[in-house]
Amino acid sequence: ARRAAMEPGEYEALSARAYGSSAAAIELLQAMRTHKIRQPELVVKHGGRLINTSQRKLGSELWTVMEQVFLAAVEIGADDWRDYCIKQLSKKFPSSVRVERLKGVNQESLEQWGQAKKTYEKILADKPEDTATRKRLIAMLKQRGQVVQAIEAINQYLETFSTDGDVWHELAELYIEAGSLQRAVFCFEELIVANPRSMYHILSYAELLYSVGDFELSRKYYSLAAYLDGSSLRALWGLFAVNMALTEKDKTNANAKISQLRQFTIDRLKLAYGGVGAHGKLAVEMLTSGLPP
């Protein structure tokens, strides 16, 4: 079952307790895995301490924490912990595909790109359905700045695993980096089909549409975002900008609907910024200065 989100302040309180308690440190590392919280320095600090002093308390979680510490050590360049963890994991699980993949990650961290590629390709020869290994090959291309090759590899991946939302998002980011905004638009269309109520996907799609000049469709998706969350400043400012663009595009044929929507947006933004100090006053002034009648 999917675990509920942490309560406000829960993670911070757990982090504070972890310094004085092995049980709290174990719970903290569990929470970081469950909620995909990336703080590699904390993982190495607390996970390393548990590996050094509390292996019996960890019990069967020892190897999970060992892997967690290894990946964090790779990320922050803690070479001693990286080398120790991969050695212990290899010794404990000599035939594990998961550990073979970690060896590839280790080779990447040493910039042994050719060897890492061979490691991943060997895994895929036996398990072509192994998506995690395919993603490592893509990540390696990105690390080396090979954007065109990474885009090609992702498109090949999506031919087989077309419902992988994370990879569609990664492809969109690469297209944006490469300046191919129209292709990024297509990626976000796929993401919205899979998750039609995601505010992040809706707003990103609206912003991309605005960037490629499709103001009418952009307005519709900004409106949807404002409908789903009437307090979203990102949605309201986007709606304000796209209404201005539509008004500027067709000055001779004033559209009553656009004028009403523009006024609605201004009223909502004024409400949001009312009484929040000098920057709120500045935002209201920006809204009302230089507007067309």
C-alpha positions in Angstrom: 0.0 0.0 0.0 1.1 3.5 -0.7 2.4 5.3 2.4 0.8 8.6 3.3 2.8 11.8 3.1 4.7 12.9 6.2 3.1 15.4 8.4 4.6 19.0 8.5 7.6 18.9 10.7 7.7 15.1 11.1 10.8 14.7 9.0 12.7 17.5 10.7 11.8 16.1 14.1 13.0 12.6 13.0 16.2 14.1 11.7 16.9 15.8 15.1 16.2 12.5 17.0 18.5 10.5 14.8 21.6 12.1 16.3 21.0 10.5 19.7 19.2 7.3 18.8 20.0 4.3 16.6 16.3 3.4 16.4 15.5 7.0 15.2 18.4 6.8 12.7 17.0 3.6 11.3 13.6 5.1 11.1 15.0 8.2 9.4 16.7 6.2 6.7 13.5 4.2 6.1 11.6 7.5 5.7 14.2 8.8 3.2 13.8 5.6 1.1 10.0 5.6 1.3 9.5 9.3 0.5 12.5 9.5 -1.9 14.2 12.3 0.2 17.6 13.1 -1.2 20.0 14.2 1.5 23.1 12.1 0.8 25.2 13.8 3.5 22.7 12.7 6.2 22.6 9.1 4.7 26.3 8.7 4.9 26.4 10.3 8.4 23.7 8.2 10.0 24.0 5.1 7.8 27.7 5.0 8.3 27.3 5.2 12.0 24.8 2.4 12.1 27.1 0.2 9.9 30.0 0.9 12.3 28.2 0.5 15.6 24.7 -1.0 15.3 24.7 -3.8 12.7 22.8 -6.1 15.1 20.1 -3.5 15.5 19.8 -3.2 11.8 19.2 -6.9 11.4 18.0 -7.8 7.9 18.0 -4.1 7.0 21.8 -4.0 7.1 22.2 -4.6 3.4 19.4 -2.2 2.4 21.2 0.5 4.4 24.5 -0.6 2.9 23.1 0.0 -0.6 21.6 3.4 0.5 25.0 4.5 2.0 26.8 3.4 -1.2 24.6 5.4 -3.5 24.8 8.5 -1.2 28.6 8.1 -1.0 28.8 8.0 -4.8 26.7 11.2 -5.0 28.9 13.2 -2.6 32.2 11.7 -3.4 32.7 9.8 -0.1 35.1 7.4 -1.6 36.0 5.4 1.5 32.3 4.5 2.2 31.7 3.9 -1.5 34.6 1.4 -1.7 33.7 -0.3 1.6 30.0 -0.7 0.8 30.4 -2.1 -2.8 33.0 -4.6 -1.5 30.7 -5.8 1.3 27.7 -6.1 -1.0 29.7 -7.9 -3.7 30.9 -10.4 -1.1 27.5 -11.0 0.4 25.6 -11.2 -3.0 28.1 -12.5 -5.6 25.3 -13.5 -8.1 22.9 -10.5 -7.6 21.9 -8.6 -10.7 21.1 -5.6 -8.3 24.7 -5.7 -7.0 26.1 -6.0 -10.6 24.2 -2.8 -11.4 25.7 -1.1 -8.4 29.1 -2.2 -9.7 28.3 -0.3 -12.9 27.3 2.8 -10.8 30.7 2.4 -9.0 32.5 2.3 -12.4 30.6 5.4 -13.5 31.8 7.2 -10.3 35.4 6.3 -11.3 34.7 7.6 -14.8 35.3 4.1 -16.2 32.6 4.7 -18.8 33.5 1.9 -21.1 33.6 -0.7 -18.3 30.3 0.6 -16.9 28.6 0.2 -20.3 29.9 -3.3 -20.6 28.5 -4.1 -17.1 25.1 -2.8 -18.0 25.0 -4.5 -21.4 25.9 -7.8 -19.9 23.0 -7.5 -17.5 20.6 -6.6 -20.3 21.8 -9.6 -22.4 20.4 -11.8 -19.7 17.5 -9.6 -18.6 16.4 -7.3 -21.5 13.3 -6.2 -19.5 15.5 -4.7 -16.7 14.3 -1.1 -16.9 16.6 0.1 -14.0 19.7 -1.0 -16.0 18.4 0.7 -19.2 17.9 3.9 -17.2 21.5 3.7 -16.0 22.8 3.6 -19.6 20.6 6.7 -20.3 21.9 8.4 -17.1 25.5 7.8 -18.1 24.9 9.5 -21.5 23.4 12.5 -19.6 26.4 12.6 -17.2 28.8 12.8 -20.1 26.8 15.7 -21.8 25.7 13.5 -24.7 22.2 15.0 -25.0 21.5 13.8 -28.6 22.5 10.3 -27.8 20.5 10.4 -24.5 17.4 11.5 -26.4 17.8 8.7 -28.9 18.3 6.1 -26.1 15.1 7.4 -24.3 13.1 7.2 -27.5 14.2 3.6 -28.0 13.3 2.8 -24.3 9.8 4.3 -24.7 9.1 2.2 -27.8 9.0 -0.7 -25.3 8.1 0.9 -22.0 5.7 3.6 -23.2 3.9 4.1 -19.9 7.0 5.1 -17.9 6.0 8.7 -16.8 9.4 9.4 -15.2 11.2 8.8 -18.5 8.7 10.9 -20.5 9.4 13.7 -18.1 13.2 13.2 -18.5 12.8 13.3 -22.3 10.8 16.5 -22.0 13.6 18.1 -19.9 16.2 17.0 -22.5 14.2 18.5 -25.3 13.9 21.7 -23.4 17.6 21.7 -22.8 18.1 21.1 -26.6 15.7 23.9 -27.5 13.1 21.5 -29.0 10.1 22.9 -27.2 7.5 21.5 -29.6 8.8 18.0 -28.9 8.7 18.8 -25.2 5.1 19.8 -25.6 4.3 16.3 -27.0 6.0 14.7 -23.9 3.9 16.7 -21.5 0.8 15.7 -23.5 1.7 12.1 -22.7 2.2 12.9 -19.1 -1.2 14.6 -18.8 -2.9 11.7 -20.4 -1.4 9.5 -17.7 -2.1 11.9 -14.9 -4.7 14.5 -15.9 -5.0 16.2 -12.5 -1.3 16.7 -11.9 -0.8 20.5 -11.3 2.9 20.2 -12.2 2.2 18.6 -15.5 -0.7 21.0 -16.4 1.3 24.1 -15.5 4.4 22.9 -17.3 2.3 22.1 -20.4 0.7 25.5 -20.3 4.1 27.2 -20.0 5.5 25.3 -22.9 2.4 26.1 -25.0 2.9 29.8 -24.2 6.6 29.5 -25.2 5.8 28.1 -28.6 3.1 30.7 -29.2 -0.1 28.6 -28.8 -1.7 31.2 -26.5 -5.3 29.9 -26.9 -4.5 26.4 -25.7 -2.1 27.7 -23.1 -5.0 29.8 -21.7 -7.2 26.7 -21.4 -4.6 24.8 -19.4 -3.8 27.8 -17.2 -7.5 28.1 -16.6 -7.7 24.4 -15.7 -4.8 24.9 -13.2 -6.5 27.9 -11.7 -9.8 25.9 -11.4 -8.0 23.0 -9.7 -6.1 25.3 -7.3 -7.5 28.9 -7.1 -4.6 30.0 -4.9 -1.8 28.9 -7.3 0.2 32.0 -8.0 2.0 30.2 -10.9 -1.4 29.5 -12.5 -2.7 33.0 -11.9 0.4 34.8 -13.2 0.5 32.4 -16.2 -3.2 33.2 -16.9 -2.5 36.9 -16.6 0.5 36.7 -19.0 -1.4 34.7 -21.6 -4.4 37.0 -21.5 -2.1 39.9 -22.1 -0.5 38.1 -25.0 -4.0 37.3 -26.6 -5.1 40.9 -26.1 -1.9 42.2 -27.7 -2.3 39.7 -30.6 -5.8 40.9 -31.5 -6.1 44.6 -30.5 -8.7 45.3 -33.1 -11.2 42.6 -32.1 -11.6 42.9 -28.3 -12.9 39.6 -26.8 -15.3 40.0 -23.9 -14.4 36.5 -22.5 -10.7 37.4 -22.4 -11.4 40.7 -20.8 -13.5 39.0 -18.1 -10.9 36.4 -17.5 -8.2 39.0 -17.3 -10.2 40.9 -14.6 -10.9 37.7 -12.7 -7.2 36.9 -12.7 -6.2 40.4 -11.5 -8.8 40.3 -8.7 -7.5 36.9 -7.6 -3.9 38.1 -7.6 -4.7 41.3 -5.7 -6.4 39.1 -3.1 -3.4 36.8 -2.9 -1.0 39.8 -2.5 -3.1 41.9 -0.2 -1.5 42.7 3.1 1.7 40.8 2.6 4.1 43.7 2.7 6.1 45.8 0.3 6.6 43.0 -2.3 2.8 42.5 -2.4 2.2 46.2 -3.0 4.8 46.1 -5.8 3.0 43.0 -7.4 -0.4 44.9 -7.3 1.2 47.9 -9.0 2.6 45.7 -11.7 -0.8 44.2 -12.3 -2.5 47.6 -12.7 0.1 49.6 -14.6 0.0 49.8 -18.3 -3.0 47.6 -18.8 -5.1 48.0 -21.9 -8.6 49.3 -21.2 
